């Protein structure tokens, strides 16, 4: 199978005065400029709010945050809720951060719709805000200076391209309809929803080009927002079934995964982040249906890394996975906050992501992104 890779080139934040950048970190008057304070570099204080401390993905991002803050000699306070499901807790953390009037805030929102009011407050109080990992597409105009993230939709597409290449012959030879499962830990953050939609849309596009009819069922958000011109389930050659647990835990993702893995027509399953992928592996520990033979086993594709996922890819329980660059994302987030405080213009930064499997996971370009 031809392995595909995207290395979405980092857009470098440009110096002040360059036309075409995103929201400026300075304004026309001293009163409005975050960098016009008498604050020295050593006195800058930034607040950064991650989605949770539940997964090693966020611990890796925090490593990058700490590394950049030490190199720049600035103070960064990093917080986050216990779980991505604790949306209200994260909003309270954001409001507390705004009230403390730091030199800048970065947030990876658990729910992009929950932070609108807080972002408006930050804008009114002239507190710069940067989003990372997940953006807020409908944020108040000017409230978010820039977003630092993988291209999550393209990441989902990358997973679909590699999976479809392996399953194409099996789908073509199938005597009846086949089912593709997808487990998303939630449907509220931009990162998870975009990955899930990108996966469905690209896989469907490739299958439709080969003459197949698609049905998308399950979670209402993904059914309504995918770009698939689907058919009723009874008429489909390929049935996408999308599951979202009531809370973002490995255990509940495992329950949803078990429901899918127990279906006799299931040939593949995708977990769109670390928690979902680990949930699939947990479910398989009782069912033993996963493998890396696309013609005879259920093949699974994961997202992110961590010890469990890396071992599963190396051992062939996972067909492959997508990795992001969480350490780099954390570094770029701190660097961007610093540039805003210094009065520089900033713009969106797209960080790298890669497909990896047992054949390429030790490659020099990929291995450093496979955190434990």
C-alpha positions in Angstrom: 0.0 0.0 0.0 1.3 3.3 -0.9 1.7 5.4 2.2 0.7 9.0 2.0 2.0 11.8 4.1 1.1 15.4 4.6 3.6 17.7 6.1 1.5 20.8 6.3 4.2 23.5 6.3 4.4 25.7 9.4 3.3 29.2 8.6 5.7 31.5 10.5 4.4 34.4 12.4 5.4 37.6 10.6 6.8 40.9 12.0 4.6 43.9 12.6 3.7 46.0 9.6 3.5 43.1 7.1 0.2 43.3 5.2 -2.3 40.5 5.1 -1.7 39.1 8.6 -4.4 38.2 11.1 -5.7 40.3 13.9 -2.9 42.7 15.2 -1.4 42.3 18.6 -1.2 46.1 18.9 -3.6 48.9 18.4 -3.3 52.6 17.6 -3.2 53.9 21.1 -1.2 53.0 24.2 -4.4 52.4 26.1 -5.6 49.7 23.7 -2.3 47.9 23.1 -1.5 44.8 25.2 2.2 45.4 24.5 2.1 49.1 25.4 2.3 48.3 29.1 5.5 49.0 31.0 5.8 45.2 31.2 9.3 43.8 30.6 9.8 40.5 28.9 10.5 38.8 32.2 7.2 40.1 33.6 4.9 38.8 30.9 2.3 36.4 32.2 0.3 34.1 30.0 -2.5 31.7 30.8 -2.9 28.6 28.7 -5.9 26.3 29.0 -5.7 22.8 27.5 -8.7 20.5 26.9 -7.8 18.0 29.7 -5.0 16.3 31.5 -6.6 12.9 30.7 -4.4 11.9 27.7 -0.7 11.9 27.1 -1.4 14.0 24.0 -2.0 17.0 26.2 0.9 16.2 28.5 3.1 16.3 25.3 1.6 19.7 24.4 2.4 20.9 27.9 6.0 19.8 27.4 6.2 22.1 24.4 4.6 24.9 26.4 7.1 24.5 29.2 10.1 24.3 26.8 9.2 27.5 25.0 8.4 29.5 28.2 11.8 28.5 29.7 13.6 29.5 26.5 11.9 32.8 26.4 12.2 33.4 30.1 8.5 34.2 30.6 5.9 33.0 33.1 3.1 30.6 31.8 0.4 29.2 33.9 -1.2 26.1 32.3 -4.5 24.7 33.5 -7.3 22.5 32.1 -10.3 20.4 33.2 -10.0 16.7 34.1 -11.8 15.6 31.0 -12.9 17.0 27.6 -16.4 16.5 28.8 -16.0 19.1 31.6 -17.0 22.0 29.3 -18.4 24.2 32.1 -15.2 23.8 34.1 -13.1 24.9 31.2 -15.3 27.9 30.6 -14.9 28.9 34.3 -11.1 28.6 33.9 -11.2 30.8 30.8 -13.3 33.4 32.7 -10.9 33.4 35.6 -8.0 33.8 33.3 -9.7 36.8 31.7 -10.4 38.4 35.1 -6.7 38.1 36.0 -5.8 40.3 33.1 -2.8 38.4 31.8 -0.7 39.5 28.8 -2.4 36.8 26.7 -4.5 33.7 26.9 -4.4 30.5 24.8 -7.1 28.0 24.9 -7.9 24.6 23.2 -11.6 24.7 23.5 -13.5 21.6 24.5 -16.7 23.1 22.9 -16.3 25.9 20.4 -19.8 27.1 21.0 -19.4 27.4 24.8 -16.7 30.1 24.7 -18.3 32.8 22.6 -19.4 35.0 25.5 -16.1 34.7 27.2 -14.2 35.6 24.1 -16.3 38.7 23.7 -15.4 39.6 27.3 -11.7 39.1 26.5 -12.1 41.3 23.4 -13.9 44.1 25.4 -11.1 44.0 28.1 -8.4 43.9 25.4 -7.0 40.6 26.5 -5.4 38.8 23.5 -6.6 35.2 22.9 -5.0 32.5 20.8 -6.7 29.2 20.0 -4.6 26.0 19.6 -5.4 22.4 18.6 -9.1 23.4 18.0 -10.4 26.7 16.7 -13.6 28.6 17.2 -15.0 29.2 13.7 -17.8 31.6 14.8 -15.8 33.6 17.4 -16.6 37.3 17.8 -14.8 39.3 15.2 -11.3 40.2 16.4 -11.5 38.1 19.6 -9.1 35.4 18.5 -5.8 36.7 17.1 -4.9 33.4 15.4 -5.3 29.6 15.6 -2.4 27.1 15.9 -3.5 23.6 14.9 -3.2 20.7 12.5 -5.5 20.8 9.5 -8.0 18.5 11.2 -10.2 17.9 8.2 -7.2 17.0 6.0 -6.0 14.7 8.8 -9.2 12.8 8.6 -8.9 12.7 4.9 -5.4 11.3 5.2 -6.7 8.5 7.4 -9.4 7.7 4.9 -7.0 7.6 1.9 -4.7 5.1 3.5 -7.5 2.9 4.8 -9.4 2.9 1.5 -6.3 1.9 -0.4 -6.1 -1.2 1.8 -9.8 -2.0 1.6 -10.5 -1.2 -2.0 -10.3 -4.8 -3.3 -12.3 -6.3 -0.4 -15.1 -3.7 -1.0 -15.1 -4.4 -4.7 -15.4 -8.2 -4.1 -18.0 -8.0 -1.3 -21.1 -10.0 -1.9 -23.2 -7.6 0.1 -23.0 -4.3 1.9 -20.1 -3.6 4.3 -19.9 -1.4 7.3 -17.3 1.2 8.3 -17.4 2.2 12.0 -16.2 5.6 13.3 -15.8 6.4 17.0 -15.5 10.1 17.9 -15.0 11.0 21.6 -17.4 13.9 21.1 -18.9 16.2 18.5 -18.4 19.7 20.1 -14.7 20.6 19.5 -13.6 21.7 16.0 -10.7 19.2 16.0 -12.7 16.0 16.6 -15.6 17.0 14.4 -13.4 18.1 11.5 -11.4 14.9 11.6 -14.5 12.7 11.7 -16.1 14.6 8.8 -12.9 14.6 6.8 -12.7 10.8 7.2 -16.3 10.2 6.1 -16.2 12.7 3.2 -12.9 11.4 1.7 -13.6 7.7 2.1 -17.1 8.3 0.5 -15.6 10.3 -2.3 -13.2 7.5 -3.2 -15.8 4.8 -2.9 -18.4 6.7 -5.0 -15.8 7.2 -7.7 -15.6 3.4 -7.8 -19.3 3.2 -8.2 -20.4 2.5 -4.7 -23.5 3.9 -2.9 -23.0 5.3 0.6 -25.3 5.6 3.7 -24.2 7.5 6.8 -26.0 6.6 10.0 -25.6 7.1 13.8 -24.7 10.4 15.5 -26.9 13.1 14.2 -24.1 15.8 14.0 -22.0 13.8 11.6 -24.9 12.6 9.6 -26.2 16.1 9.0 -22.8 17.8 8.5 -21.0 15.4 6.2 -20.8 16.2 2.5 -22.1 12.8 1.4 -25.0 12.6 -1.0 -26.2 9.4 0.7 -28.8 6.8 0.0 -31.1 4.9 2.5 -29.2 2.2 4.5 -31.2 -0.6 2.7 -29.7 0.6 -0.7 -26.1 1.2 0.3 -23.0 -0.7 -0.6 -21.1 0.9 2.3 -22.7 1.9 5.6 -20.9 4.5 7.7 -22.0 4.2 11.3 -20.8 7.0 13.6 -20.8 6.6 17.4 -20.2 9.3 20.0 -20.2 8.3 23.7 -22.1 10.3 26.4 -18.8 11.3 28.0 -15.2 11.4 26.8 -13.7 8.4 28.5 -11.8 5.4 27.2 -14.4 3.1 28.9 -17.4 4.7 27.2 -15.6 4.8 23.8 -14.9 1.1 24.4 -18.6 0.4 24.9 -19.5 2.2 21.6 -16.6 0.3 19.9 -17.9 -3.0 21.1 -21.3 -2.3 19.6 -19.7 -1.8 16.3 -17.1 -4.6 16.4 -19.9 -7.1 17.2 -21.6 -6.4 13.8 -20.9 -9.1 11.3 -20.6 -6.8 8.3 -18.1 -4.5 9.9 -14.8 -4.5 8.0 -13.0 -1.3 9.4 -13.2 1.2 12.2 -11.7 4.6 12.8 -11.0 6.3 16.2 -10.5 10.1 15.7 -8.3 10.8 18.7 -6.3 9.0 21.4 -9.2 8.3 23.7 -11.3 6.9 20.9 -8.5 4.8 19.5 -7.7 3.4 23.0 -11.4 2.6 23.4 -11.4 0.6 20.2 -8.3 -1.4 21.5 -10.0 -1.9 24.9 -13.1 -3.3 23.2 -11.0 -5.6 21.0 -9.3 -7.2 24.1 -12.5 -9.1 24.7 -13.4 -9.7 21.0 -10.1 -10.3 19.2 -11.4 -9.3 15.8 -8.8 -6.6 14.8 -5.8 -7.3 12.6 -3.7 -5.8 9.8 -5.0 -8.1 7.0 -7.5 -6.0 5.1 -9.0 -9.1 3.3 -9.8 -11.2 6.4 -9.8 -9.1 9.6 -11.5 -5.9 10.8 -8.8 -3.2 10.3 -8.6 -0.2 12.6 -7.1 3.2 12.2 -6.3 5.4 15.1 -5.3 9.0 15.8 -2.5 10.5 17.9 0.1 8.3 19.7 0.8 7.2 23.3 2.2 3.9 24.5 -0.9 1.9 23.9 -1.5 3.1 20.3 2.2 2.8 19.3 2.4 -0.8 20.6 -0.8 -1.7 18.7 0.5 -0.2 15.5 3.8 -2.0 15.8 2.1 -5.3 16.7 -0.5 -5.1 13.8 -3.6 -4.6 16.0 -4.0 -1.2 14.4 -3.5 -0.9 10.7 -2.1 2.6 11.2 -2.7 6.0 12.7 -2.3 9.7 12.2 0.1 11.6 14.4 0.1 15.3 15.1 2.9 17.4 16.5 1.7 18.3 20.0 5.1 19.4 21.4 5.6 21.7 18.5 2.0 23.0 18.8 2.7 23.9 22.5 5.9 25.7 21.6 4.3 27.7 18.8 1.4 28.7 21.1 3.8 30.3 23.7 5.9 31.9 20.9 2.8 33.4 19.4 1.6 34.8 22.7 5.0 36.4 23.2 5.0 37.9 19.7 1.5 39.5 20.4 2.8 40.9 23.7 5.8 42.4 21.8 3.5 44.1 19.4 4.0 41.9 16.4 1.4 40.7 14.0 0.5 37.0 14.0 -1.4 34.7 11.7 -2.7 31.2 11.7 -0.1 28.4 12.0 -0.7 24.9 10.6 1.3 22.2 12.3 2.4 19.0 10.7 0.6 15.6 10.8 1.6 12.2 9.3 0.3 8.8 8.6 2.3 6.1 10.3 2.2 2.3 10.4 4.5 -0.5 11.4 6.6 0.1 8.3 7.4 3.8 8.7 6.9 4.6 12.4 10.6 4.6 13.1 11.4 7.0 10.2 13.3 10.1 11.3 10.5 12.5 10.3 7.8 10.6 12.2 9.3 9.0 15.2 9.9 12.3 17.2 6.1 13.0 17.0 5.2 9.6 18.6 5.0 10.6 22.2 4.4 8.1 25.0 
